[in-house]
Amino acid sequence: MAQPSKPTMLVVDDEPLILRGLSDVLEDEYSVVTAQSGREALTLLVENPRVAVILSDQRMPQMEGSEFLRQAKQLSGALRLLMTGYTRGQVLDQAVKDGTVQACLSKPFGLDSLRKAIAQAAASTDR
């Protein structure tokens, strides 16, 4: 009997080491696809409609994570999580309030915190 396929997670960050680290810790649970920019990630979303979860950094050149996730919301029904190493501010709070982002994670965070945020985001969309 074939193993069920893992859900796909798109991880977006402009720092290759962070992408590699997140891919390494998530690969047991997800089929991980990575992008180093919001524009690249939007292209991947169009090419891969099976993305179930998106995890994006906020601070990236050319397009901030909250803007990428706003556009991603129009393309995909995936859960959208934003990670940031900076204090949450008005932009991030507004992104949560208007539904662009279903959860925010403050860097650094552990795998358990990420799992919990994904579960809470999934539960909030099931209602």
Long-range contacts (C-beta under 8 A, 24 or more apart in sequence): 5-31, 6-30, 6-31, 7-31, 7-52, 7-53, 8-32, 8-33, 8-48, 8-50, 8-51, 8-52, 8-53, 9-33, 9-51, 9-52, 9-53, 9-54, 9-55, 10-34, 10-35, 10-41, 10-44, 10-45, 10-48, 10-51, 10-53, 10-54, 10-55, 10-78, 11-35, 11-55, 11-56, 12-36, 12-37, 12-38, 12-40, 12-41, 12-54, 12-55, 12-56, 12-57, 12-60, 12-65, 12-68, 13-56, 13-57, 13-60, 13-83, 14-57, 14-60, 14-61, 15-57, 18-57, 22-55, 25-111, 26-111, 26-114, 37-61, 37-62, 37-63, 38-62, 38-63, 38-64, 38-65, 38-67, 38-68, 38-71, 39-63, 41-68, 41-72, 42-68, 42-71, 42-72, 42-75, 45-72, 45-75, 45-76, 45-78, 46-75, 49-76, 51-76, 51-78, 52-78, 52-79, 53-78, 53-79, 53-81, 53-118, 54-78, 54-79, 54-80, 54-81, 55-81, 55-82, 55-83, 55-105, 55-114, 56-80, 56-81, 56-82, 56-83, 57-82, 57-83, 57-84, 58-82, 58-83, 58-84, 58-86, 58-92, 59-84, 59-85, 59-86, 64-91, 66-91, 66-92, 66-95, 66-100, 66-101, 69-95, 69-100, 69-101, 70-95, 70-100, 73-99, 73-100, 79-103, 79-118, 79-121, 79-122, 79-125, 80-121, 81-105, 81-114, 81-117, 81-118, 81-121, 83-107, 83-109
